[in-house]
Amino acid sequence: MNKTRIDWCDSTWNPVTGCLHGCEYCYAREYTRRFGGHADLDYFLETEENPDLKSEKIHVLDEPLVKYDFEASNAPYPFYFEPTFHRYRLNDYIDKKGRNIFVCSMADLFGKWVPDEWIQEVFAACEKATQHNYLFLTKNPNGVPKSSHIYNNIFGNHSDNYWFGTSITCQKDLEDRLWPLLQVRGHSFLSIEPLLDKLDLDCIWVAEKRKEVMISLPKKTAYYFGGGQSYHMPECVIIGAETGRRKNKVIPKREWIEDIVNGCRKAEIPIFMKSSLAEIWGEPLIQEFPEGLQRKECKK
């Protein structure tokens, strides 16, 4: 578990690192290039028998590599951005005071390549330290294994300290990923980062009295959910700009941000603007937390 500069959480925790989405704007991939393994690691894997490691493009570490005498053993990401399960990190947080923890900030825990067993072990670790809020963010909101208690924790009889979010960067993402998010019966949030294009968030609103949900997609098709079914709006929307020095880096327009703010205000959803928007927004940032993400005291 590490302190973080991510301003909407207190700590990050990375029992799983690495990702295969291949997003060109990914800050995490660039970070692992700076602090990842070295060329001699590939040689080591080819020439040594090592039961702790897998030969595929996903890896499992039951303990840190520091016991091996080669340069990459001290790297926090010895396989760069290849998916890696650091099993030895599962108990990092048990005795820590309650905080908001971004789980797998350097990975997508629900990516299609992640074995169900990894996910189940991460959730089992969360259940040992209920003083924390756990925030899970994914680009694959349909990737939760339906045959496990994990699915029930998110879509069924959820644990109150689990928060499930999905990432949105453009209108297509909104169309593809919003629907499964609305089915989350526990806490949910939307992360619009990096904002790469104008979004039509006027399509989302909540009737003031009946709290029924309507989604109007760009195809002008309206989906109405009522009749006792449980569909839930996200409890918070996070907005951020692309960071780094990518050649085709997108700088969002202020009106794009204003549209999101206006849509959230209509739906009565708290907004949290990341510090990356400071120069674009040009006034004090809106940084609202939903009630459930206030810091929690560690249980005795």
C-alpha positions in Angstrom: 0.0 0.0 0.0 1.3 3.4 -0.9 0.5 7.1 -0.3 -0.6 8.7 -3.5 -0.9 11.9 -5.3 -4.3 10.8 -6.7 -6.5 13.4 -5.0 -9.8 11.4 -4.7 -8.3 8.6 -2.6 -6.0 8.2 0.4 -3.8 5.3 -0.7 -3.2 3.0 -3.6 -2.8 -0.8 -3.3 -1.5 -2.9 -6.1 -1.6 -6.7 -5.5 -2.1 -6.9 -9.2 -0.1 -4.8 -11.7 0.0 -4.6 -15.5 -2.6 -4.3 -18.2 -3.3 -5.4 -21.7 -5.8 -2.8 -22.8 -3.1 -0.9 -24.8 -4.5 2.6 -24.2 -2.1 5.1 -25.9 -2.6 7.7 -23.1 -1.9 5.3 -20.2 0.2 6.9 -17.5 0.7 3.6 -15.7 2.5 1.9 -18.6 4.9 4.9 -18.8 5.5 4.7 -15.1 6.5 1.0 -15.3 9.0 1.8 -18.0 10.7 4.1 -15.5 10.6 1.7 -12.5 10.3 -1.7 -14.2 12.5 -4.6 -14.8 15.7 -4.7 -16.9 16.9 -6.7 -19.9 18.7 -9.2 -17.6 15.3 -10.4 -16.2 14.4 -11.9 -19.6 17.7 -13.7 -19.6 17.1 -14.9 -16.1 13.7 -16.3 -16.9 15.0 -18.2 -19.9 18.0 -19.7 -18.2 16.7 -20.5 -14.6 14.1 -22.9 -13.4 11.8 -20.8 -11.2 8.5 -22.2 -9.8 7.4 -18.8 -8.6 7.1 -17.4 -12.1 5.0 -18.3 -15.2 6.4 -18.4 -18.7 3.3 -16.8 -20.2 2.7 -13.0 -20.4 1.1 -13.1 -16.9 3.1 -13.8 -13.8 2.6 -14.8 -10.2 5.0 -13.7 -7.4 4.4 -15.3 -4.0 7.3 -13.2 -2.6 9.4 -10.3 -3.9 12.2 -11.1 -6.3 14.8 -9.5 -3.9 16.0 -13.0 -2.9 17.4 -13.4 -6.4 20.8 -11.8 -7.3 20.1 -9.8 -10.4 19.4 -6.2 -11.1 15.6 -6.4 -11.8 15.0 -8.0 -8.4 14.6 -4.6 -6.8 12.3 -3.2 -9.4 8.6 -2.7 -8.2 7.4 -3.8 -11.6 9.9 -6.5 -12.6 7.8 -7.5 -15.7 7.1 -3.9 -16.7 3.4 -3.7 -17.7 2.8 -7.4 -18.1 0.0 -8.6 -15.7 1.5 -9.7 -12.5 -0.1 -11.0 -9.2 2.0 -9.9 -6.2 0.5 -12.3 -3.7 2.8 -11.1 -1.0 1.1 -7.7 -1.0 -2.3 -9.0 0.0 -1.9 -8.3 3.7 -0.2 -4.9 3.4 -3.2 -3.0 4.8 -4.6 -5.2 7.6 -3.3 -3.0 10.5 -3.7 0.4 8.8 -6.2 3.0 9.9 -9.3 3.3 7.8 -8.9 5.1 4.5 -10.2 5.2 0.9 -8.0 2.8 -1.1 -7.8 2.7 -4.9 -7.3 -1.0 -5.6 -5.0 -1.8 -8.5 -4.2 1.7 -9.7 -1.5 0.1 -11.9 -3.8 -2.5 -13.4 -7.4 -3.4 -14.4 -8.4 -6.1 -11.9 -11.4 -7.1 -14.1 -9.5 -7.3 -17.4 -10.3 -10.3 -19.5 -6.8 -11.7 -19.0 -7.0 -11.7 -15.2 -7.7 -15.2 -13.7 -10.8 -15.4 -11.5 -8.5 -16.7 -8.7 -6.6 -13.5 -8.5 -9.8 -11.5 -8.1 -11.1 -13.8 -5.5 -7.9 -13.6 -3.4 -8.0 -9.8 -3.6 -11.6 -9.7 -2.4 -10.8 -12.1 0.4 -8.0 -9.8 1.5 -10.4 -6.9 1.5 -12.8 -8.8 3.8 -10.0 -9.1 6.4 -9.8 -5.3 6.8 -13.3 -3.8 6.7 -12.1 -0.5 8.2 -11.3 0.6 4.7 -13.3 1.7 1.6 -12.1 -0.1 -1.5 -12.5 1.6 -4.9 -12.3 -0.6 -7.9 -12.0 1.0 -11.3 -12.3 -0.9 -14.6 -12.6 -0.4 -18.4 -14.4 -3.8 -18.5 -17.4 -3.5 -16.2 -18.8 -6.8 -17.5 -15.6 -8.6 -16.4 -16.7 -9.5 -12.9 -16.9 -13.3 -12.7 -20.6 -14.1 -12.3 -20.0 -17.5 -10.6 -18.4 -16.1 -7.5 -19.2 -14.1 -4.4 -17.4 -11.2 -6.0 -20.3 -10.7 -8.4 -22.7 -10.8 -5.5 -20.7 -8.2 -3.6 -21.1 -5.8 -6.4 -24.4 -6.6 -8.0 -26.2 -8.4 -5.2 -26.0 -8.2 -1.4 -23.1 -5.9 -1.5 -20.6 -5.0 1.1 -21.0 -1.3 2.1 -17.3 -0.5 1.8 -16.9 -1.6 -1.8 -17.1 1.0 -4.6 -17.3 -0.1 -8.2 -16.4 2.4 -11.0 -15.9 2.4 -14.7 -13.7 4.6 -16.9 -15.1 6.9 -19.6 -13.1 8.9 -22.1 -15.5 9.5 -25.0 -19.2 9.0 -26.0 -18.6 5.4 -27.2 -17.3 4.5 -23.8 -20.4 6.0 -22.2 -22.6 3.8 -24.4 -20.7 0.6 -23.8 -20.0 0.9 -20.1 -22.8 2.9 -18.5 -25.4 0.1 -18.6 -23.5 -2.4 -16.4 -22.6 0.4 -14.0 -26.3 1.2 -13.5 -26.9 -2.4 -12.4 -24.5 -2.1 -9.5 -26.6 -2.4 -6.3 -23.8 -1.3 -4.1 -21.8 1.9 -4.3 -20.7 3.0 -7.8 -18.9 5.9 -9.4 -17.9 7.2 -12.9 -14.4 8.2 -13.8 -14.2 10.5 -16.8 -10.4 10.5 -17.2 -8.8 11.4 -19.4 -11.6 13.4 -21.0 -10.9 13.1 -24.7 -14.0 14.4 -26.4 -17.4 16.1 -25.8 -19.9 13.9 -23.9 -23.6 14.0 -24.0 -24.4 13.8 -20.3 -27.7 15.6 -20.7 -29.0 12.1 -21.6 -28.8 11.1 -17.9 -31.2 12.5 -15.4 -33.1 11.5 -12.3 -36.7 12.6 -11.7 -36.7 14.6 -8.6 -39.6 12.8 -6.8 -39.7 9.3 -8.1 -35.9 8.8 -8.7 -36.6 6.8 -11.8 -33.8 6.6 -14.4 -33.9 7.4 -18.1 -31.0 7.1 -20.4 -31.2 8.6 -23.9 -28.4 7.4 -26.1 -27.1 9.3 -29.2 -29.2 7.0 -31.4 -32.2 8.8 -29.8 -33.3 5.5 -28.3 -34.7 6.0 -24.8 -34.5 3.3 -22.3 -36.9 3.6 -19.3 -36.3 1.6 -16.2 -39.1 1.3 -13.6 -41.6 -1.2 -12.4 -39.7 -2.1 -9.2 -36.4 -2.9 -10.9 -33.3 -1.6 -9.2 -31.2 0.6 -11.4 -28.9 3.1 -9.6 -27.1 6.2 -10.7 -23.4 6.6 -9.9 -22.8 8.3 -6.6 -19.9 10.4 -7.8 -18.4 11.5 -11.1 -14.6 12.1 -11.3 -13.3 14.3 -14.1 -9.7 14.6 -15.2 -7.5 15.6 -18.1 -4.8 13.6 -19.8 -1.4 14.0 -18.2 2.1 13.3 -19.5 3.8 14.4 -22.7 2.2 12.2 -25.4 2.6 13.6 -28.9 -1.2 13.6 -29.6 -2.2 14.6 -26.0 -5.7 15.9 -25.8 -6.4 19.0 -23.8 -10.2 19.1 -23.1 -12.2 22.2 -23.8 -13.8 24.1 -20.9 -17.2 23.7 -22.4 -16.8 19.9 -22.4 -16.3 20.1 -18.6 -19.2 22.5 -18.2 -21.5 20.1 -20.0 -20.6 17.3 -17.6 -21.0 19.6 -14.6 -24.5 20.7 -15.8 -25.5 17.0 -16.4 -24.3 16.0 -12.9 -26.1 18.9 -11.3 -29.4 17.9 -13.0 -28.9 14.3 -11.7 -27.8 15.6 -8.3 -24.5 13.7 -8.5 -21.4 14.9 -6.7 -18.5 16.0 -8.9 -14.8 15.7 -8.1 -12.4 17.6 -10.5 -8.8 16.4 -10.5 -6.0 18.9 -10.2 -5.2 18.3 -13.9 -8.2 20.5 -14.7 -6.9 23.5 -12.7 -5.6 25.6 -15.7 -8.5 24.7 -17.9 -11.3 25.3 -15.4 -9.8 28.6 -14.3 -11.5 28.9 -10.9 -11.6 26.8 -7.7 -12.1 23.2 -8.6 -15.3 21.4 -7.6 -14.2 18.6 -5.3 -17.2 16.9 -3.7 -17.2 13.5 -2.0 -20.3 11.3 -1.6 -21.1 10.8 2.0 -19.9 7.2 2.0 -16.3 8.1 1.1 -15.6 10.1 4.2 -12.6 8.8 6.1 -13.5 5.9 8.3 -12.0 5.2 11.7 -10.1 2.0 12.2 -12.2 -0.6 14.0 -10.8 -1.8 17.3 
